[in-house]
Amino acid sequence: MLRSKPLFVLASVVMMAALVFSVFLATRPNANAAPASTASGTPRYMQFHHTFSQAALASSGLKHWTSSFKSEGKTWTYSMVGTNPANGSKTTTVPVTIVPLKLVFSNGKSFDGTPEVSQTTGSPLFKNASFISGTTQYGDAVARAEFWNKVSTTSPNYHVLVGTPTVDSTLTINIPSADGATTTDPSSGKTIGLININWFDPELQSELTALGFKANMLPIFLSHNVYLTEGSPTLSNCCIGGYHNAVTNSAGLQTYIWSTFADAGVQGGFGEDVSALSHEMLEWFNDPFTNNVVPNWISPIAPQYGCNSYLEVGDPLVGVVFTVSGYSNDHLQDVAFFSWFARQSPSKAINGQYTYLGTFTSLSQKC
């Protein structure tokens, strides 16, 4: 197995204050924020970072485009899925395969993501719904909205879509006792699984090769009521709800996602239904190879992120979720638009917004 070595790994952590929550609930009736760390675990998403060469990116089978912007006297280069919206009304469709995981722990308890596949594939991540930038999938809606200055003028039929997912057979993984444990979730009373990410991610990377995935597609590994931990599998090291990553293997430069699908109320609502996957898919759209660096920013919602320099569109808004008409059981996460990271004023996104919901009303703060 060939395993990429991230130069830096950042766990994006959310512990939103109750006052911030009440503001969102009072001013945005279609959105709500997941509770903070009231369930012994700390909601977070793992952020991997790589520095693949331009030659490696150019040879990738995944359809993507590369451009740059200027800020703070520097030129910043980035790559995104699809084609450049400045180049006209082109449509990109990326094949997707979902691999449900059955995770078996050493005490005999197991957690099977197979029953959660149907709701996942039937959600606005893969089905058309009404968004501010048109009736389409959520990822495409954001891709269109964040470059609205081009889409609304020269590229009205621009789209970046994910295909109707194929579903692989359920993959069973046995978790060694040193790297996995089950525990009672304090907020819901349900049993959940915990797995050390340092053991888990290499396992997924080996499966990418064994399952024969191609670099032009997106494999999604789906779990149920299982979170990852940084280090030993305890609630104090919990809870990672998802991540996206890229690795060079026999297929080339392969991107992939792991996400949990949690029941309502588990970990205070963190990772409920497709919310964790929406976070990771939108980050994959905007930073598929985990190598996009932007001017340092700090989130006004979660300043405990510290000074961050990655184009990870979900991290500044972890916990701010919403639903759309016709999909009341599918929670999607708000994400920051490109203009927020690039400090473009006015924003080039739809309605001059800096996030899909308009949660942020100004540029990212310097730090």
RODREN-819738 format. One record per residue (C-alpha): residue number from 0; residue in one letter; x, y negated, z; chain. Coordinates in Angstrom, 2 decimals. Layout:
<nodes>
(node NUM, 'A', (X, Y, Z), 'A')
...
</nodes>
This chain:
<nodes>
(node 0, 'M', (0.00, 0.00, 0.00), 'A')
(node 1, 'L', (1.27, -3.44, -0.92), 'A')
(node 2, 'R', (0.32, -5.95, 1.70), 'A')
(node 3, 'S', (0.66, -9.70, 1.35), 'A')
(node 4, 'K', (2.33, -11.54, 4.20), 'A')
(node 5, 'P', (0.49, -14.72, 5.17), 'A')
(node 6, 'L', (2.78, -17.56, 6.10), 'A')
(node 7, 'F', (0.30, -18.94, 8.51), 'A')
(node 8, 'V', (-2.97, -17.71, 9.96), 'A')
(node 9, 'L', (-5.41, -20.05, 11.58), 'A')
(node 10, 'A', (-8.48, -18.97, 13.51), 'A')
(node 11, 'S', (-11.10, -21.63, 13.06), 'A')
(node 12, 'V', (-12.94, -21.91, 16.33), 'A')
(node 13, 'V', (-16.27, -23.54, 17.13), 'A')
(node 14, 'M', (-17.42, -24.64, 20.58), 'A')
(node 15, 'M', (-19.96, -27.35, 19.75), 'A')
(node 16, 'A', (-21.22, -29.58, 22.52), 'A')
(node 17, 'A', (-24.89, -29.44, 23.45), 'A')
(node 18, 'L', (-25.29, -33.10, 22.62), 'A')
(node 19, 'V', (-24.12, -32.51, 19.06), 'A')
(node 20, 'F', (-26.58, -29.64, 18.74), 'A')
(node 21, 'S', (-29.48, -31.80, 19.90), 'A')
(node 22, 'V', (-28.65, -34.47, 17.32), 'A')
(node 23, 'F', (-28.80, -31.94, 14.48), 'A')
(node 24, 'L', (-32.03, -30.44, 15.71), 'A')
(node 25, 'A', (-33.64, -33.82, 16.10), 'A')
(node 26, 'T', (-32.55, -35.28, 12.77), 'A')
(node 27, 'R', (-32.45, -32.20, 10.50), 'A')
(node 28, 'P', (-35.57, -30.08, 10.98), 'A')
(node 29, 'N', (-34.49, -27.59, 8.30), 'A')
(node 30, 'A', (-31.12, -27.01, 9.96), 'A')
(node 31, 'N', (-29.95, -25.77, 13.31), 'A')
(node 32, 'A', (-26.69, -25.11, 15.03), 'A')
(node 33, 'A', (-25.70, -21.80, 16.55), 'A')
(node 34, 'P', (-24.95, -22.00, 20.28), 'A')
(node 35, 'A', (-21.38, -22.35, 21.39), 'A')
(node 36, 'S', (-19.38, -19.88, 23.42), 'A')
(node 37, 'T', (-22.19, -18.90, 25.80), 'A')
(node 38, 'A', (-21.87, -15.22, 25.00), 'A')
(node 39, 'S', (-18.35, -14.55, 26.33), 'A')
(node 40, 'G', (-16.97, -14.59, 22.78), 'A')
(node 41, 'T', (-15.88, -17.67, 20.82), 'A')
(node 42, 'P', (-17.44, -17.92, 17.33), 'A')
(node 43, 'R', (-14.73, -18.23, 14.71), 'A')
(node 44, 'Y', (-13.70, -17.34, 11.18), 'A')
(node 45, 'M', (-10.19, -16.19, 10.36), 'A')
(node 46, 'Q', (-8.30, -18.29, 7.85), 'A')
(node 47, 'F', (-5.48, -16.70, 5.87), 'A')
(node 48, 'H', (-3.04, -18.81, 3.88), 'A')
(node 49, 'H', (-0.75, -17.74, 1.04), 'A')
(node 50, 'T', (1.60, -19.48, -1.38), 'A')
(node 51, 'F', (1.22, -17.48, -4.59), 'A')
(node 52, 'S', (3.30, -18.71, -7.49), 'A')
(node 53, 'Q', (1.71, -20.55, -10.39), 'A')
(node 54, 'A', (2.69, -17.59, -12.59), 'A')
(node 55, 'A', (0.78, -15.22, -10.29), 'A')
(node 56, 'L', (-2.26, -17.46, -10.35), 'A')
(node 57, 'A', (-2.13, -17.85, -14.12), 'A')
(node 58, 'S', (-2.05, -14.08, -14.59), 'A')
(node 59, 'S', (-4.94, -13.41, -12.21), 'A')
(node 60, 'G', (-7.91, -11.62, -13.71), 'A')
(node 61, 'L', (-10.32, -13.73, -11.68), 'A')
(node 62, 'K', (-11.81, -16.54, -13.77), 'A')
(node 63, 'H', (-10.60, -19.75, -12.18), 'A')
(node 64, 'W', (-9.43, -23.26, -12.96), 'A')
(node 65, 'T', (-6.66, -25.42, -11.58), 'A')
(node 66, 'S', (-6.53, -29.17, -11.24), 'A')
(node 67, 'S', (-5.13, -31.83, -8.94), 'A')
(node 68, 'F', (-6.01, -35.06, -7.17), 'A')
(node 69, 'K', (-4.00, -37.89, -5.66), 'A')
(node 70, 'S', (-4.27, -38.96, -2.05), 'A')
(node 71, 'E', (-1.91, -40.59, 0.43), 'A')
(node 72, 'G', (0.73, -41.06, -2.22), 'A')
(node 73, 'K', (0.89, -37.34, -3.05), 'A')
(node 74, 'T', (-0.50, -35.05, -5.73), 'A')
(node 75, 'W', (-2.47, -32.10, -4.41), 'A')
(node 76, 'T', (-3.05, -29.04, -6.62), 'A')
(node 77, 'Y', (-5.96, -26.67, -6.10), 'A')
(node 78, 'S', (-7.66, -23.69, -7.77), 'A')
(node 79, 'M', (-11.36, -22.78, -7.75), 'A')
(node 80, 'V', (-13.54, -20.03, -9.20), 'A')
(node 81, 'G', (-15.09, -20.68, -12.61), 'A')
(node 82, 'T', (-14.17, -23.38, -15.11), 'A')
(node 83, 'N', (-13.44, -27.07, -14.75), 'A')
(node 84, 'P', (-16.80, -28.91, -14.72), 'A')
(node 85, 'A', (-15.12, -31.78, -16.58), 'A')
(node 86, 'N', (-14.73, -29.49, -19.60), 'A')
(node 87, 'G', (-18.40, -28.99, -20.40), 'A')
(node 88, 'S', (-21.39, -26.76, -19.72), 'A')
(node 89, 'K', (-19.79, -23.37, -19.34), 'A')
(node 90, 'T', (-21.14, -20.48, -17.28), 'A')
(node 91, 'T', (-18.95, -18.09, -15.32), 'A')
(node 92, 'T', (-20.33, -14.89, -13.79), 'A')
(node 93, 'V', (-18.08, -12.94, -11.43), 'A')
(node 94, 'P', (-18.88, -9.22, -10.91), 'A')
(node 95, 'V', (-19.51, -8.26, -7.28), 'A')
(node 96, 'T', (-19.44, -4.93, -5.50), 'A')
(node 97, 'I', (-20.71, -4.58, -1.95), 'A')
(node 98, 'V', (-19.15, -1.84, 0.17), 'A')
(node 99, 'P', (-21.22, -1.09, 3.28), 'A')
(node 100, 'L', (-19.03, 0.01, 6.15), 'A')
(node 101, 'K', (-19.84, 2.67, 8.71), 'A')
(node 102, 'L', (-17.44, 1.97, 11.55), 'A')
(node 103, 'V', (-17.03, 4.87, 13.96), 'A')
(node 104, 'F', (-15.46, 4.18, 17.36), 'A')
(node 105, 'S', (-13.52, 6.61, 19.51), 'A')
(node 106, 'N', (-16.40, 6.89, 22.02), 'A')
(node 107, 'G', (-18.64, 8.27, 19.25), 'A')
(node 108, 'K', (-20.70, 5.10, 18.71), 'A')
(node 109, 'S', (-21.00, 3.90, 15.13), 'A')
(node 110, 'F', (-22.29, 0.83, 13.32), 'A')
(node 111, 'D', (-23.57, 1.18, 9.76), 'A')
(node 112, 'G', (-23.89, -1.80, 7.42), 'A')
(node 113, 'T', (-25.86, 0.16, 4.82), 'A')
(node 114, 'P', (-29.36, -0.91, 5.99), 'A')
(node 115, 'E', (-28.29, -4.58, 5.75), 'A')
(node 116, 'V', (-27.42, -4.39, 2.06), 'A')
(node 117, 'S', (-30.95, -4.93, 0.76), 'A')
(node 118, 'Q', (-31.45, -8.20, 2.66), 'A')
(node 119, 'T', (-28.00, -9.34, 1.63), 'A')
(node 120, 'T', (-28.55, -8.72, -2.08), 'A')
(node 121, 'G', (-32.03, -10.24, -1.83), 'A')
(node 122, 'S', (-30.75, -13.47, -0.25), 'A')
(node 123, 'P', (-30.06, -16.83, -1.97), 'A')
(node 124, 'L', (-26.42, -15.82, -2.21), 'A')
(node 125, 'F', (-27.46, -13.62, -5.14), 'A')
(node 126, 'K', (-31.02, -14.74, -5.96), 'A')
(node 127, 'N', (-32.27, -18.06, -7.29), 'A')
(node 128, 'A', (-33.68, -20.55, -4.79), 'A')
(node 129, 'S', (-34.46, -24.26, -4.81), 'A')
(node 130, 'F', (-31.44, -26.41, -3.98), 'A')
(node 131, 'I', (-30.73, -30.12, -4.42), 'A')
(node 132, 'S', (-28.64, -29.40, -7.53), 'A')
(node 133, 'G', (-31.13, -27.04, -9.14), 'A')
(node 134, 'T', (-32.76, -23.63, -8.86), 'A')
(node 135, 'T', (-29.89, -21.21, -8.63), 'A')
(node 136, 'Q', (-27.68, -19.26, -6.19), 'A')
(node 137, 'Y', (-26.24, -21.09, -3.18), 'A')
(node 138, 'G', (-22.63, -20.84, -4.37), 'A')
(node 139, 'D', (-23.51, -22.23, -7.78), 'A')
(node 140, 'A', (-25.64, -24.94, -6.19), 'A')
(node 141, 'V', (-22.62, -26.17, -4.24), 'A')
(node 142, 'A', (-20.25, -25.83, -7.23), 'A')
(node 143, 'R', (-22.61, -28.06, -9.22), 'A')
(node 144, 'A', (-23.36, -30.49, -6.39), 'A')
(node 145, 'E', (-19.79, -31.20, -5.31), 'A')
(node 146, 'F', (-18.78, -32.26, -8.85), 'A')
(node 147, 'W', (-22.10, -33.90, -9.67), 'A')
(node 148, 'N', (-20.37, -36.86, -11.31), 'A')
(node 149, 'K', (-19.42, -34.48, -14.15), 'A')
(node 150, 'V', (-22.37, -32.07, -14.01), 'A')
(node 151, 'S', (-24.98, -34.83, -14.18), 'A')
(node 152, 'T', (-23.32, -36.49, -17.16), 'A')
(node 153, 'T', (-21.28, -34.22, -19.39), 'A')
(node 154, 'S', (-21.93, -30.69, -18.08), 'A')
(node 155, 'P', (-25.62, -30.33, -17.14), 'A')
(node 156, 'N', (-25.63, -26.58, -17.75), 'A')
(node 157, 'Y', (-22.46, -25.87, -15.81), 'A')
(node 158, 'H', (-22.72, -22.78, -13.58), 'A')
(node 159, 'V', (-20.52, -20.53, -11.44), 'A')
(node 160, 'L', (-22.49, -17.40, -10.59), 'A')
(node 161, 'V', (-21.98, -14.06, -8.93), 'A')
(node 162, 'G', (-23.45, -11.12, -10.76), 'A')
(node 163, 'T', (-26.11, -8.76, -9.50), 'A')
(node 164, 'P', (-24.09, -6.70, -7.02), 'A')
(node 165, 'T', (-23.33, -3.07, -7.51), 'A')
(node 166, 'V', (-23.35, -1.17, -4.24), 'A')
(node 167, 'D', (-20.69, 1.43, -3.52), 'A')
(node 168, 'S', (-21.24, 4.46, -1.37), 'A')
(node 169, 'T', (-20.98, 3.76, 2.33), 'A')
(node 170, 'L', (-17.37, 3.80, 3.46), 'A')
(node 171, 'T', (-16.71, 5.44, 6.82), 'A')
(node 172, 'I', (-13.73, 4.18, 8.81), 'A')
(node 173, 'N', (-12.70, 5.73, 12.10), 'A')
(node 174, 'I', (-11.40, 3.15, 14.56), 'A')
(node 175, 'P', (-8.59, 4.22, 16.89), 'A')
(node 176, 'S', (-9.16, 3.58, 20.58), 'A')
(node 177, 'A', (-6.24, 1.18, 20.80), 'A')
(node 178, 'D', (-7.74, -1.10, 18.15), 'A')
(node 179, 'G', (-11.48, -0.83, 18.64), 'A')
(node 180, 'A', (-14.03, -0.75, 21.42), 'A')
(node 181, 'T', (-17.74, -1.17, 21.99), 'A')
(node 182, 'T', (-19.27, -3.43, 24.58), 'A')
(node 183, 'T', (-22.58, -4.89, 25.67), 'A')
(node 184, 'D', (-23.23, -8.27, 24.13), 'A')
(node 185, 'P', (-24.02, -10.63, 27.04), 'A')
(node 186, 'S', (-26.51, -12.76, 25.12), 'A')
(node 187, 'S', (-28.68, -10.03, 23.60), 'A')
(node 188, 'G', (-27.97, -6.92, 25.67), 'A')
(node 189, 'K', (-27.20, -4.99, 22.48), 'A')
(node 190, 'T', (-24.13, -2.86, 21.96), 'A')
(node 191, 'I', (-21.63, -4.40, 19.55), 'A')
(node 192, 'G', (-18.32, -3.25, 18.12), 'A')
(node 193, 'L', (-15.00, -5.06, 18.42), 'A')
(node 194, 'I', (-11.98, -4.36, 16.18), 'A')
(node 195, 'N', (-8.50, -5.88, 16.19), 'A')
(node 196, 'I', (-8.12, -7.75, 12.88), 'A')
(node 197, 'N', (-4.40, -6.94, 12.77), 'A')
(node 198, 'W', (-5.33, -3.27, 12.37), 'A')
(node 199, 'F', (-8.50, -3.81, 10.35), 'A')
(node 200, 'D', (-7.32, -6.00, 7.46), 'A')
(node 201, 'P', (-4.51, -3.65, 6.36), 'A')
(node 202, 'E', (-7.11, -0.87, 6.33), 'A')
(node 203, 'L', (-9.32, -2.88, 3.96), 'A')
(node 204, 'Q', (-6.36, -3.70, 1.76), 'A')
(node 205, 'S', (-5.61, 0.01, 1.38), 'A')
(node 206, 'E', (-9.25, 0.63, 0.46), 'A')
(node 207, 'L', (-9.10, -2.00, -2.28), 'A')
(node 208, 'T', (-6.58, 0.18, -4.06), 'A')
(node 209, 'A', (-8.26, 3.49, -3.26), 'A')
(node 210, 'L', (-11.63, 2.27, -4.55), 'A')
(node 211, 'G', (-10.12, 1.04, -7.80), 'A')
(node 212, 'F', (-11.37, -2.53, -7.76), 'A')
(node 213, 'K', (-10.38, -4.89, -10.54), 'A')
(node 214, 'A', (-8.89, -8.32, -9.99), 'A')
(node 215, 'N', (-11.65, -10.01, -12.02), 'A')
(node 216, 'M', (-14.29, -9.04, -9.48), 'A')
(node 217, 'L', (-15.19, -9.77, -5.87), 'A')
(node 218, 'P', (-15.42, -6.84, -3.43), 'A')
(node 219, 'I', (-17.44, -7.59, -0.29), 'A')
(node 220, 'F', (-17.13, -5.32, 2.76), 'A')
(node 221, 'L', (-20.24, -5.54, 4.94), 'A')
(node 222, 'S', (-20.54, -4.55, 8.60), 'A')
(node 223, 'H', (-23.41, -4.61, 11.09), 'A')
(node 224, 'N', (-23.08, -5.97, 14.63), 'A')
(node 225, 'V', (-19.30, -5.67, 14.53), 'A')
(node 226, 'Y', (-16.91, -8.56, 15.13), 'A')
(node 227, 'L', (-13.15, -8.75, 14.82), 'A')
(node 228, 'T', (-10.78, -9.87, 17.54), 'A')
(node 229, 'E', (-7.38, -11.53, 17.63), 'A')
(node 230, 'G', (-5.44, -8.91, 19.48), 'A')
(node 231, 'S', (-6.93, -6.27, 21.76), 'A')
(node 232, 'P', (-10.65, -5.53, 21.23), 'A')
(node 233, 'T', (-12.12, -7.47, 24.15), 'A')
(node 234, 'L', (-14.76, -10.19, 24.38), 'A')
(node 235, 'S', (-12.10, -12.65, 25.49), 'A')
(node 236, 'N', (-10.46, -12.22, 22.05), 'A')
(node 237, 'C', (-13.77, -12.21, 20.17), 'A')
(node 238, 'C', (-15.47, -13.13, 17.86), 'A')
(node 239, 'I', (-14.38, -13.35, 14.23), 'A')
(node 240, 'G', (-17.46, -13.16, 11.99), 'A')
(node 241, 'G', (-15.77, -13.00, 8.60), 'A')
(node 242, 'Y', (-12.82, -13.85, 6.40), 'A')
(node 243, 'H', (-11.75, -13.96, 2.78), 'A')
(node 244, 'N', (-8.28, -13.04, 1.64), 'A')
(node 245, 'A', (-6.12, -12.29, -1.39), 'A')
(node 246, 'V', (-3.46, -9.65, -1.90), 'A')
(node 247, 'T', (-1.17, -8.53, -4.70), 'A')
(node 248, 'N', (-1.69, -4.84, -5.37), 'A')
(node 249, 'S', (-1.83, -2.44, -8.31), 'A')
(node 250, 'A', (-4.81, -4.36, -9.77), 'A')
(node 251, 'G', (-2.94, -7.66, -9.71), 'A')
(node 252, 'L', (-3.97, -10.59, -7.55), 'A')
(node 253, 'Q', (-7.09, -9.28, -5.80), 'A')
(node 254, 'T', (-9.50, -11.40, -3.74), 'A')
(node 255, 'Y', (-11.98, -9.93, -1.27), 'A')
(node 256, 'I', (-14.31, -10.70, 1.64), 'A')
(node 257, 'W', (-15.24, -9.03, 4.91), 'A')
(node 258, 'S', (-18.36, -10.20, 6.73), 'A')
(node 259, 'T', (-20.49, -9.16, 9.63), 'A')
(node 260, 'F', (-24.30, -9.08, 9.49), 'A')
(node 261, 'A', (-25.50, -9.60, 13.05), 'A')
(node 262, 'D', (-28.95, -9.13, 14.50), 'A')
(node 263, 'A', (-30.80, -12.21, 15.73), 'A')
(node 264, 'G', (-29.54, -13.32, 19.14), 'A')
(node 265, 'V', (-26.30, -11.35, 19.09), 'A')
(node 266, 'Q', (-23.44, -13.57, 20.27), 'A')
(node 267, 'G', (-25.93, -16.39, 20.64), 'A')
(node 268, 'G', (-26.86, -16.20, 16.96), 'A')
(node 269, 'F', (-23.35, -16.36, 15.53), 'A')
(node 270, 'G', (-23.13, -14.46, 12.25), 'A')
(node 271, 'E', (-26.89, -13.88, 12.10), 'A')
(node 272, 'D', (-28.05, -12.11, 8.91), 'A')
(node 273, 'V', (-26.22, -13.60, 5.88), 'A')
(node 274, 'S', (-24.88, -16.75, 7.57), 'A')
(node 275, 'A', (-21.35, -15.38, 8.01), 'A')
(node 276, 'L', (-21.27, -14.14, 4.42), 'A')
(node 277, 'S', (-22.53, -17.50, 3.15), 'A')
(node 278, 'H', (-19.64, -19.17, 4.98), 'A')
(node 279, 'E', (-17.06, -16.86, 3.43), 'A')
(node 280, 'M', (-18.51, -16.76, -0.08), 'A')
(node 281, 'L', (-18.57, -20.56, -0.32), 'A')
(node 282, 'E', (-14.98, -20.69, 0.92), 'A')
(node 283, 'W', (-14.03, -18.07, -1.68), 'A')
(node 284, 'F', (-15.61, -20.21, -4.42), 'A')
(node 285, 'N', (-13.50, -23.20, -3.37), 'A')
(node 286, 'D', (-10.26, -21.45, -2.38), 'A')
(node 287, 'P', (-10.25, -17.94, -3.84), 'A')
(node 288, 'F', (-6.52, -17.35, -3.44), 'A')
(node 289, 'T', (-6.27, -18.97, 0.02), 'A')
(node 290, 'N', (-3.56, -21.33, -1.17), 'A')
(node 291, 'N', (-5.34, -24.70, -1.48), 'A')
(node 292, 'V', (-3.82, -27.39, 0.74), 'A')
(node 293, 'V', (-5.42, -30.82, 1.26), 'A')
(node 294, 'P', (-4.67, -33.93, 3.35), 'A')
(node 295, 'N', (-4.89, -33.20, 7.08), 'A')
(node 296, 'W', (-8.40, -33.41, 8.47), 'A')
(node 297, 'I', (-10.19, -33.01, 11.76), 'A')
(node 298, 'S', (-13.83, -32.09, 12.10), 'A')
(node 299, 'P', (-16.10, -34.61, 13.84), 'A')
(node 300, 'I', (-18.23, -31.68, 14.99), 'A')
(node 301, 'A', (-15.42, -29.45, 16.21), 'A')
(node 302, 'P', (-12.27, -31.48, 16.93), 'A')
(node 303, 'Q', (-10.85, -28.43, 18.71), 'A')
(node 304, 'Y', (-9.84, -27.20, 15.23), 'A')
(node 305, 'G', (-7.00, -29.65, 15.65), 'A')
(node 306, 'C', (-5.27, -31.00, 12.58), 'A')
(node 307, 'N', (-6.16, -28.76, 9.62), 'A')
(node 308, 'S', (-4.85, -28.86, 6.07), 'A')
(node 309, 'Y', (-6.78, -26.11, 4.24), 'A')
(node 310, 'L', (-9.61, -26.43, 1.74), 'A')
(node 311, 'E', (-11.90, -24.17, 3.77), 'A')
(node 312, 'V', (-15.30, -25.71, 3.19), 'A')
(node 313, 'G', (-17.19, -23.84, 5.92), 'A')
(node 314, 'D', (-14.86, -24.37, 8.85), 'A')
(node 315, 'P', (-15.68, -28.04, 9.58), 'A')
(node 316, 'L', (-19.37, -27.10, 9.88), 'A')
(node 317, 'V', (-19.37, -23.73, 11.62), 'A')
(node 318, 'G', (-22.71, -23.20, 13.32), 'A')
(node 319, 'V', (-24.76, -25.63, 11.18), 'A')
(node 320, 'V', (-27.17, -23.33, 9.36), 'A')
(node 321, 'F', (-30.37, -23.78, 7.40), 'A')
(node 322, 'T', (-32.96, -21.89, 5.38), 'A')
(node 323, 'V', (-34.52, -22.59, 1.99), 'A')
(node 324, 'S', (-38.06, -22.12, 0.74), 'A')
(node 325, 'G', (-38.98, -18.48, 0.22), 'A')
(node 326, 'Y', (-36.07, -17.15, 2.26), 'A')
(node 327, 'S', (-36.97, -17.86, 5.88), 'A')
(node 328, 'N', (-34.98, -14.89, 7.17), 'A')
(node 329, 'D', (-31.76, -15.81, 5.38), 'A')
(node 330, 'H', (-29.61, -18.36, 7.18), 'A')
(node 331, 'L', (-27.08, -20.24, 5.07), 'A')
(node 332, 'Q', (-24.29, -22.39, 6.45), 'A')
(node 333, 'D', (-23.77, -26.02, 5.52), 'A')
(node 334, 'V', (-20.41, -26.68, 3.85), 'A')
(node 335, 'A', (-18.23, -29.72, 3.17), 'A')
(node 336, 'F', (-17.92, -30.97, -0.39), 'A')
(node 337, 'F', (-14.59, -31.44, -2.17), 'A')
(node 338, 'S', (-14.80, -35.25, -1.87), 'A')
(node 339, 'W', (-14.73, -34.97, 1.93), 'A')
(node 340, 'F', (-11.39, -33.19, 1.84), 'A')
(node 341, 'A', (-9.93, -35.29, -1.00), 'A')
(node 342, 'R', (-11.09, -38.51, 0.72), 'A')
(node 343, 'Q', (-12.88, -39.75, -2.37), 'A')
(node 344, 'S', (-14.98, -42.82, -1.67), 'A')
(node 345, 'P', (-17.63, -42.99, -2.86), 'A')
(node 346, 'S', (-18.18, -39.24, -2.89), 'A')
(node 347, 'K', (-18.37, -37.71, -6.36), 'A')
(node 348, 'A', (-20.91, -35.21, -5.08), 'A')
(node 349, 'I', (-24.66, -35.34, -5.51), 'A')
(node 350, 'N', (-26.36, -38.33, -3.86), 'A')
(node 351, 'G', (-22.93, -39.47, -2.67), 'A')
(node 352, 'Q', (-23.03, -36.79, 0.05), 'A')
(node 353, 'Y', (-20.06, -35.24, 1.80), 'A')
(node 354, 'T', (-21.75, -31.94, 2.77), 'A')
(node 355, 'Y', (-24.63, -29.99, 1.28), 'A')
(node 356, 'L', (-27.00, -31.09, 4.07), 'A')
(node 357, 'G', (-25.45, -34.53, 4.38), 'A')
(node 358, 'T', (-24.25, -33.71, 7.90), 'A')
(node 359, 'F', (-21.11, -35.80, 7.44), 'A')
(node 360, 'T', (-21.69, -39.33, 6.19), 'A')
(node 361, 'S', (-18.09, -40.45, 5.74), 'A')
(node 362, 'L', (-14.67, -39.20, 4.66), 'A')
(node 363, 'S', (-12.67, -36.70, 6.65), 'A')
(node 364, 'Q', (-10.77, -38.32, 9.50), 'A')
(node 365, 'K', (-7.01, -38.50, 9.24), 'A')
(node 366, 'C', (-4.95, -36.82, 11.91), 'A')
</nodes>
